[in-house]
């Protein structure tokens, strides 16, 4: 009998610990009313404080407006640049897509819709220029995963008119960063719920968390505007698996887990409108090219992020209890629309602050017979399995070398600075590192 009681107590204890939100009891949540937000000093965290100024100087050079780092919910770093203040409003751009993903999950949980439903159920027949049979195949899940198969190569792929939405591929067979099908998720939500998008967002997300903000229509797009602290609050909510303090805002574990994990095999670094780090490959907006490796190699592998035009970003790292917010104007990165290279450069500086280094093993990146070694390199790489034109890009997306490579012939790169680089050939692309200690 005593043994049975013991096991019943242990089982109950395990069940209690497994409830959403309880795993992160040490997280701090600011009050939903007012501006009170506890801080924690970088010194008390054991961070390398002399590296903070170089980080902030870099952010200022990159035209940042606001930068916030939360550690276990408390503010560890907070900086506003120029005339921008903590009460200033700024746009999320495509980082706001993750708000929509969260709201869709809530709507499904409330029985208002199912992501397996045809989009036509909520938008009516004829919302595209497709045949009714082609149109019926597009589901809400395809909108969430950027796999509708609609042609994103039109002059304005933000256009949501039926004449702008044309067939290119079967849904689920092609990934493309296409804004128009995403934008129409607002109409799906409003038609399914019977509420205007701002009212639905306020009731289900803003009021329970203390967030403030507003959706505005800019041309065809739905754009969310808020204070930087509201983006940080959303990051804290998602870090805690959709639980604000003890209030579970998204109980559907299956949906939440699917949202922040690989949603398709074409672009393994994309969830439900979230960008995922540490995956085998990734794609970028505007191109149909699959890059090998992580899109932010200097960031933690378990990071997932909301990314928006001109470097709006919200990064969440569960393993380290970190939420990172950056708002601002475009930096020097040519790919500033989603800011992948700017994000990686920020993490290079932030790693120095938190006294963390990216560990790079001496391995080969291999696709079939094509491989690059050694990696890391001390200034010379050798390519096997490929002969022809090749290009090398730095983490800012700038081309730093091009030429003809031959199988087994070494290529000297001693003139390039240390750090990560991307080799692009007709047979694939590979990330490699020039060793800073060479």
Backbone torsions as a table, in degrees:
resi	resn	phi	psi	omega
1	UNK	NA	-43.9	-179.8
2	UNK	-62.1	-39.1	179.1
3	UNK	-62.5	-43.9	-179.8
4	UNK	-62.4	-43.1	179.3
5	UNK	-62.8	-38.4	178.7
6	UNK	-60.4	-47.8	-178.5
7	UNK	-67.2	-34.1	177.3
8	UNK	-64.2	-40.0	178.8
9	UNK	-65.8	-44.9	179.3
10	UNK	-60.9	-44.1	-179.3
11	UNK	-62.3	-43.9	179.3
12	UNK	-62.1	-41.1	179.5
13	UNK	-61.2	-43.6	179.2
14	UNK	-64.3	-42.5	179.9
15	UNK	-62.8	-40.3	179.2
16	UNK	-63.4	-45.2	-179.2
17	UNK	-65.6	-25.8	-176.8
18	UNK	-82.2	-5.6	-179.4
19	UNK	-69.2	143.5	179.9
20	UNK	-55.7	136.8	175.9
21	UNK	91.8	-30.4	-176.8
22	UNK	-74.0	-20.4	179.1
23	UNK	-69.5	-16.0	-177.1
24	UNK	-120.0	42.4	-177.7
25	UNK	-60.6	-22.8	-178.9
26	UNK	-80.7	-6.6	178.0
27	UNK	-69.3	139.1	174.6
28	UNK	-93.6	137.9	175.9
29	UNK	-122.3	123.9	178.6
30	UNK	-67.8	154.2	177.4
31	UNK	-58.2	150.2	-179.4
32	UNK	-74.4	-18.1	177.7
33	UNK	-114.5	137.8	177.9
34	UNK	90.6	179.9	-176.8
35	UNK	-104.8	8.6	-179.2
36	UNK	-64.4	129.1	178.0
37	UNK	-152.6	116.9	-178.1
38	UNK	-66.7	149.9	179.2
39	UNK	-116.7	163.0	172.7
40	UNK	-136.1	135.1	-175.9
41	UNK	-78.4	140.4	175.4
42	UNK	-56.3	-33.6	179.6
43	UNK	-61.2	-42.4	-178.1
44	UNK	-68.5	-20.9	178.5
45	UNK	-86.5	-6.2	-178.1
46	UNK	78.6	20.4	-179.2
47	UNK	-77.7	161.5	-178.9
48	UNK	-86.0	85.3	-170.8
49	UNK	-61.8	-28.7	176.8
50	UNK	-62.4	-16.9	-178.5
51	UNK	-87.2	-3.6	-177.7
52	UNK	-70.3	-44.6	-179.4
53	UNK	-61.0	-43.8	175.4
54	UNK	-59.3	-36.5	176.7
55	UNK	-63.5	-49.2	-177.6
56	UNK	-67.2	-36.1	176.4
57	UNK	-63.9	-41.3	177.3
58	UNK	-62.2	-44.9	179.8
59	UNK	-61.2	-39.2	178.3
60	UNK	-65.7	-41.2	177.9
61	UNK	-63.1	-28.9	-178.9
62	UNK	-91.6	21.4	173.1
63	UNK	63.1	34.3	178.9
64	UNK	-73.6	151.0	174.7
65	UNK	-103.8	-42.2	-176.1
66	UNK	-146.2	146.4	177.8
67	UNK	-145.6	126.8	-179.2
68	UNK	-134.8	135.9	171.8
69	UNK	-123.2	122.2	173.6
70	UNK	-100.6	137.8	172.2
71	UNK	-119.6	112.5	-177.0
72	UNK	53.5	36.1	175.2
73	UNK	93.8	-19.6	-178.8
74	UNK	-93.7	150.2	-177.8
75	UNK	-77.2	118.1	177.6
76	UNK	-98.4	-36.3	177.4
77	UNK	-137.7	133.8	177.2
78	UNK	-146.5	122.9	-176.8
79	UNK	-146.3	135.3	175.2
80	UNK	-121.4	144.6	-169.6
81	UNK	-115.9	143.1	178.5
82	UNK	64.7	-134.2	-179.6
83	UNK	-88.6	-0.1	-179.4
84	UNK	-74.5	137.1	-179.8
85	UNK	-126.2	176.5	-179.6
86	UNK	-65.9	-17.8	179.6
87	UNK	-98.0	-0.9	178.3
88	UNK	-72.7	149.1	177.7
89	UNK	-99.1	145.4	178.5
90	UNK	-147.2	159.5	-177.7
91	UNK	-87.8	146.6	177.4
92	UNK	-86.1	-18.6	-171.7
93	UNK	52.1	-137.5	-175.5
94	UNK	-71.8	-9.7	172.7
95	UNK	-62.0	-24.9	177.5
96	UNK	-68.9	-13.1	176.1
97	UNK	-58.0	-32.4	-177.7
98	UNK	-70.8	-28.5	172.3
99	UNK	-61.4	-44.6	179.1
100	UNK	-61.6	-42.6	178.9
101	UNK	-58.8	-42.2	179.6
102	UNK	-65.5	-43.3	-179.7
103	UNK	-65.0	-37.7	177.0
104	UNK	-62.6	-40.7	177.0
105	UNK	-61.5	-40.1	177.7
106	UNK	-65.8	-40.6	179.6
107	UNK	-64.2	-38.9	178.0
108	UNK	-66.6	-41.6	179.1
109	UNK	-60.4	-34.6	179.9
110	UNK	-83.6	2.7	177.7
111	UNK	77.5	16.0	-179.4
112	UNK	-80.9	-24.8	179.9
113	UNK	-160.3	171.8	170.7
114	UNK	-132.5	135.7	-176.7
115	UNK	-67.9	-12.6	174.3
116	UNK	-83.3	-6.4	179.6
117	UNK	-69.5	150.1	170.3
118	UNK	-66.6	137.1	178.0
119	UNK	-58.8	-30.1	-179.3
120	UNK	-61.1	-24.1	178.9
121	UNK	-61.2	-28.9	-175.7
122	UNK	-109.1	-22.7	-179.6
123	UNK	-106.0	-9.0	-178.7
124	UNK	83.5	163.3	179.1
125	UNK	-73.2	136.4	177.2
126	UNK	97.5	16.6	177.6
127	UNK	-76.4	-11.5	174.8
128	UNK	-122.2	179.8	173.5
129	UNK	-94.9	16.5	-177.8
130	UNK	-86.2	170.1	170.2
131	UNK	-70.6	156.0	179.1
132	UNK	-55.6	-36.8	-179.9
133	UNK	-67.3	-43.5	177.7
134	UNK	-64.2	-41.3	-176.6
135	UNK	-64.7	-39.4	-178.1
136	UNK	-62.1	-24.1	-176.7
137	UNK	-75.6	-18.1	-179.2
138	UNK	-81.1	126.0	-178.2
139	UNK	-112.9	169.9	175.8
140	UNK	-60.0	-36.9	179.2
141	UNK	-61.9	-37.5	176.6
142	UNK	-63.1	-36.6	177.1
143	UNK	-66.2	-38.7	-179.3
144	UNK	-69.3	-26.8	-173.0
145	UNK	-107.5	3.4	-179.1
146	UNK	61.3	39.1	-178.2
147	UNK	-127.0	36.2	-178.3
148	UNK	-69.7	-23.0	-175.6
149	UNK	82.8	-0.8	177.0
150	UNK	-72.9	151.9	-173.3
151	UNK	-75.0	113.3	178.5
152	UNK	-91.1	1.4	-175.2
153	UNK	-90.6	9.2	177.7
154	UNK	-70.6	167.6	-176.5
155	UNK	-58.1	-38.4	178.1
156	UNK	-129.2	98.3	-177.3
157	UNK	-83.3	8.9	170.6
158	UNK	-90.5	-15.5	-175.3
159	UNK	-64.5	126.4	-177.8
160	UNK	-102.8	6.3	176.6
161	UNK	-66.6	150.2	-179.5
162	UNK	-59.0	-32.6	-179.4
163	UNK	-68.7	-19.0	-179.9
164	UNK	-91.0	-9.1	-175.2
165	UNK	-106.6	94.5	-173.2
166	UNK	-115.3	153.3	-177.9
167	UNK	-71.9	136.7	171.9
168	UNK	-130.7	-38.7	-178.3
169	UNK	-152.3	163.3	176.1
170	UNK	-65.3	139.3	179.1
171	UNK	-54.9	138.0	179.1
172	UNK	88.1	-4.9	-177.0
173	UNK	-104.6	-6.4	-175.8
174	UNK	-147.0	131.0	175.0
175	UNK	-100.4	131.7	176.2
176	UNK	-152.5	136.7	-178.4
177	UNK	-77.5	90.5	-171.8
178	UNK	-116.0	112.5	-173.5
179	UNK	-70.1	-37.2	-172.6
180	UNK	-59.7	-50.5	178.4
181	UNK	-60.9	-35.2	175.6
182	UNK	-62.8	-47.9	-176.6
183	UNK	-55.4	-35.6	-178.0
184	UNK	-70.8	-9.0	173.4
185	UNK	-62.4	-25.8	176.5
186	UNK	-61.6	-45.7	179.5
187	UNK	-66.4	-34.8	175.7
188	UNK	-59.8	-47.4	-179.0
189	UNK	-64.4	-46.1	-177.0
190	UNK	-68.3	-38.7	178.6
191	UNK	-70.5	-34.9	-179.5
192	UNK	-73.4	-35.3	-174.8
193	UNK	-96.4	-22.8	-175.1
194	UNK	76.6	11.4	179.8
195	UNK	-117.3	147.2	171.9
196	UNK	-64.1	152.5	-172.3
197	UNK	-61.0	-38.3	179.7
198	UNK	-69.1	-36.7	177.6
199	UNK	-67.5	-42.4	179.7
200	UNK	-63.9	-41.9	-179.9
201	UNK	-67.5	-42.3	-178.9
202	UNK	-63.0	-44.7	-176.8
203	UNK	-69.1	-41.3	-171.4
204	UNK	-92.5	-20.1	-172.6
205	UNK	-132.6	-49.4	-173.2
206	UNK	-70.1	-53.8	-176.3
207	UNK	-59.5	-43.5	-178.7
208	UNK	-67.8	-20.8	-175.0
209	UNK	-109.4	-9.9	-174.6
210	UNK	81.8	7.1	175.6
211	UNK	-68.8	153.0	169.3
212	UNK	-128.3	158.5	179.7
213	UNK	154.8	174.6	-173.8
214	UNK	-153.4	136.9	171.1
215	UNK	-82.2	131.5	174.8
216	UNK	-127.9	147.3	177.2
217	UNK	-88.7	121.0	177.8
218	UNK	-120.0	108.7	-170.2
219	UNK	56.1	-119.5	178.0
220	UNK	-89.2	-16.0	-168.1
221	UNK	-86.1	151.9	169.1
222	UNK	-98.7	118.0	-173.5
223	UNK	-121.7	131.4	178.8
224	UNK	-95.1	133.4	177.9
225	UNK	-117.7	138.7	178.4
226	UNK	-163.3	174.3	168.1
227	UNK	-72.5	155.0	177.1
228	UNK	-57.5	-33.8	-177.8
229	UNK	-64.4	-28.5	178.1
230	UNK	-69.1	-35.7	174.7
231	UNK	-65.0	-39.1	178.1
232	UNK	-65.0	-38.9	177.8
233	UNK	-62.9	-42.4	178.7
234	UNK	-63.5	-40.7	177.4
235	UNK	-60.8	-40.5	178.8
236	UNK	-65.8	-39.2	176.7
237	UNK	-60.6	-46.8	-177.8
238	UNK	-72.6	-35.6	175.1
239	UNK	-56.1	-35.9	-178.6
240	UNK	-94.9	28.9	172.4
241	UNK	59.8	37.2	175.6
242	UNK	83.6	15.2	-179.9
243	UNK	-114.3	121.6	175.4
244	UNK	-97.6	110.5	-173.3
245	UNK	57.0	-108.3	177.5
246	UNK	-112.7	10.6	-178.1
247	UNK	-100.3	107.8	-178.5
248	UNK	-80.9	112.0	-177.8
249	UNK	-90.3	-20.1	176.3
250	UNK	-138.8	100.9	-174.8
251	UNK	-84.0	-20.2	-175.3
252	UNK	-71.7	95.1	-177.8
253	UNK	-63.5	-37.4	-178.3
254	UNK	-62.4	-44.7	180.0
255	UNK	-65.8	-47.0	-178.0
256	UNK	-58.4	-46.9	-178.9
257	UNK	-64.9	-37.7	178.0
258	UNK	-67.1	-33.6	-177.2
259	UNK	-62.4	-37.2	-174.6
260	UNK	-109.2	23.6	174.7
261	UNK	-132.1	169.3	-175.7
262	UNK	-54.4	126.5	-177.0
263	UNK	-101.2	-14.0	-178.1
264	UNK	-157.1	156.3	-177.0
265	UNK	-85.9	-8.0	-178.9
266	UNK	-77.0	-49.2	174.8
267	UNK	-122.0	96.7	-173.8
268	UNK	-72.6	-7.4	-179.2
269	UNK	-98.8	22.7	-179.0
270	UNK	-131.2	128.1	176.3
271	UNK	-99.9	-135.3	171.2
272	UNK	-90.1	83.9	178.4
273	UNK	69.0	10.2	173.5
274	UNK	-106.9	144.3	173.6
275	UNK	-92.6	133.1	-174.0
276	UNK	-113.3	131.6	177.9
277	UNK	-93.7	169.2	172.8
278	UNK	73.3	19.4	-179.1
279	UNK	-99.1	165.7	-177.1
280	UNK	-65.5	-26.3	-179.1
281	UNK	-154.1	170.8	176.8
282	UNK	-155.2	158.4	172.6
283	UNK	-120.9	162.9	179.9
284	UNK	-123.1	157.0	178.3
285	UNK	-58.8	140.7	172.2
286	UNK	86.7	-7.1	-179.7
287	UNK	-132.9	148.7	175.9
288	UNK	-105.4	60.1	-179.1
289	UNK	-131.0	131.8	-179.8
290	UNK	-98.2	118.2	178.2
291	UNK	-92.3	138.4	176.7
292	UNK	-79.7	145.5	175.6
293	UNK	93.1	-171.0	-178.8
294	UNK	-87.3	146.6	179.6
295	UNK	-76.1	-19.5	176.0
296	UNK	-129.4	77.4	-172.5
297	UNK	-63.6	-22.2	179.4
298	UNK	-87.0	-9.9	179.1
299	UNK	-89.1	158.3	177.5
300	UNK	-57.3	144.8	-175.3
301	UNK	-64.4	-28.5	-177.2
302	UNK	-89.5	7.8	178.5
303	UNK	-68.5	139.4	165.8
304	UNK	-129.4	152.7	-165.9
305	UNK	-145.4	149.3	167.0
306	UNK	-96.2	123.1	-174.0
307	UNK	-123.5	135.5	-178.9
308	UNK	-136.3	164.0	-178.8
309	UNK	-51.6	142.9	177.3
310	UNK	65.6	22.2	171.3
311	UNK	85.9	24.6	170.8
312	UNK	-75.1	128.4	-175.9
313	UNK	-151.8	145.3	174.4
314	UNK	-132.3	110.7	-177.3
315	UNK	-108.1	135.1	-179.2
316	UNK	-124.2	127.0	-179.9
317	UNK	-125.0	92.2	-177.0
318	UNK	-57.2	-40.4	-174.7
319	UNK	-64.5	-24.8	-177.9
320	UNK	-112.1	1.7	-180.0
321	UNK	64.7	33.0	-174.9
322	UNK	-110.2	139.9	167.6
323	UNK	-127.5	127.3	-176.5
324	UNK	-123.5	127.7	179.9
325	UNK	-118.7	131.6	170.7
326	UNK	-133.3	126.9	172.7
327	UNK	-123.5	148.6	178.1
328	UNK	164.3	-168.5	176.1
329	UNK	-90.4	170.0	-177.7
330	UNK	-61.7	142.2	175.2
331	UNK	-89.7	-153.0	-177.8
332	UNK	-85.0	-7.7	-176.2
333	UNK	-69.8	129.8	177.0
334	UNK	-63.5	-24.3	-179.6
335	UNK	-100.8	44.4	-174.3
336	UNK	-70.4	-10.3	-179.4
337	UNK	-59.8	-37.1	174.2
338	UNK	-117.7	-10.6	171.5
339	UNK	68.9	27.4	-176.7
340	UNK	-62.2	-39.0	-178.6
341	UNK	-75.3	-38.2	175.5
342	UNK	-62.0	-41.9	177.6
343	UNK	-58.6	-44.5	-179.1
344	UNK	-65.8	-38.2	179.1
345	UNK	-67.3	-36.1	175.5
346	UNK	-61.7	-41.5	-179.9
347	UNK	-68.3	-30.7	174.3
348	UNK	-59.3	-43.4	179.0
349	UNK	-72.8	-40.0	-177.3
350	UNK	-68.5	-34.6	176.3
351	UNK	-58.6	-38.0	178.4
352	UNK	-66.3	-35.4	179.9
353	UNK	-66.8	-45.1	-177.0
354	UNK	-89.6	13.8	175.4
355	UNK	58.1	41.1	-178.5
356	UNK	-121.5	144.5	178.5
357	UNK	-124.2	144.1	174.3
358	UNK	-75.9	125.4	-179.3
359	UNK	-87.8	121.7	179.7
360	UNK	-116.8	117.6	179.9
361	UNK	-82.1	155.0	178.3
362	UNK	-82.2	83.4	-175.7
363	UNK	-129.2	167.2	175.2
364	UNK	-101.7	140.3	169.4
365	UNK	-92.8	120.5	-168.3
366	UNK	-127.3	130.5	170.0
367	UNK	-130.4	102.7	-174.8
368	UNK	66.1	-126.1	-179.3
369	UNK	-89.7	-3.1	-176.4
370	UNK	-89.6	125.2	178.4
371	UNK	-150.2	158.4	-178.7
372	UNK	-127.0	131.7	177.7
373	UNK	-155.2	162.4	-8.6
374	UNK	-75.0	163.3	-180.0
375	UNK	-146.0	105.2	11.1
376	UNK	-71.9	158.1	180.0
377	UNK	-112.0	150.5	176.5
378	UNK	-94.7	17.2	176.9
379	UNK	126.1	3.4	-179.7
380	UNK	-146.4	130.6	177.8
381	UNK	-121.4	155.5	175.3
382	UNK	-125.5	134.1	-178.9
383	UNK	-109.8	127.9	176.3
384	UNK	-111.9	144.2	173.8
385	UNK	85.1	11.4	-180.0
386	UNK	-151.7	139.6	171.7
387	UNK	-136.9	132.4	179.7
388	UNK	145.2	-163.9	-176.2
389	UNK	-71.5	139.6	178.2
390	UNK	-142.3	154.2	178.4
391	UNK	-133.7	150.5	177.5
392	UNK	-125.7	133.0	-179.2
393	UNK	-119.1	147.8	173.3
394	UNK	-89.4	-178.4	-175.4
395	UNK	-72.1	-8.9	174.1
396	UNK	-89.0	0.1	-179.4
397	UNK	83.5	9.2	-179.7
398	UNK	-90.2	136.6	177.8
399	UNK	-74.0	123.2	-176.3
400	UNK	-113.4	-8.4	178.2
401	UNK	-161.8	145.4	169.2
402	UNK	-150.5	152.1	-179.6
403	UNK	172.1	-173.3	178.6
404	UNK	-99.9	129.7	178.2
405	UNK	-112.3	149.4	179.9
406	UNK	-119.9	146.0	179.5
407	UNK	-54.6	123.7	175.1
408	UNK	79.1	-2.0	-178.9
409	UNK	-93.4	127.3	179.7
410	UNK	-67.4	147.7	176.6
411	UNK	-118.7	122.5	-179.4
412	UNK	-83.2	127.5	178.5
413	UNK	-126.4	26.2	-174.8
414	UNK	-65.6	-15.7	179.2
415	UNK	-82.4	-10.0	-178.1
416	UNK	-89.2	148.2	179.3
417	UNK	-71.4	162.0	177.5
418	UNK	-66.6	153.9	178.7
419	UNK	129.9	-176.9	-179.0
420	UNK	-77.8	144.7	176.0
421	UNK	-138.5	160.3	179.6
422	UNK	-119.6	120.7	173.9
423	UNK	-94.1	126.3	179.9
424	UNK	-119.8	124.7	176.5
425	UNK	-127.5	174.4	177.2
426	UNK	-67.7	-16.5	-178.1
427	UNK	-100.2	-6.1	-179.3
428	UNK	154.0	179.8	179.2
429	UNK	-131.3	149.8	-174.0
430	UNK	-142.7	136.7	173.6
431	UNK	-91.3	137.8	174.6
432	UNK	-143.2	163.9	-177.4
433	UNK	-122.2	133.6	169.7
434	UNK	-88.1	121.7	-171.6
435	UNK	-67.2	124.5	179.8
436	UNK	-65.1	-16.2	-177.8
437	UNK	-97.4	13.4	-176.9
438	UNK	-68.6	NA	NA
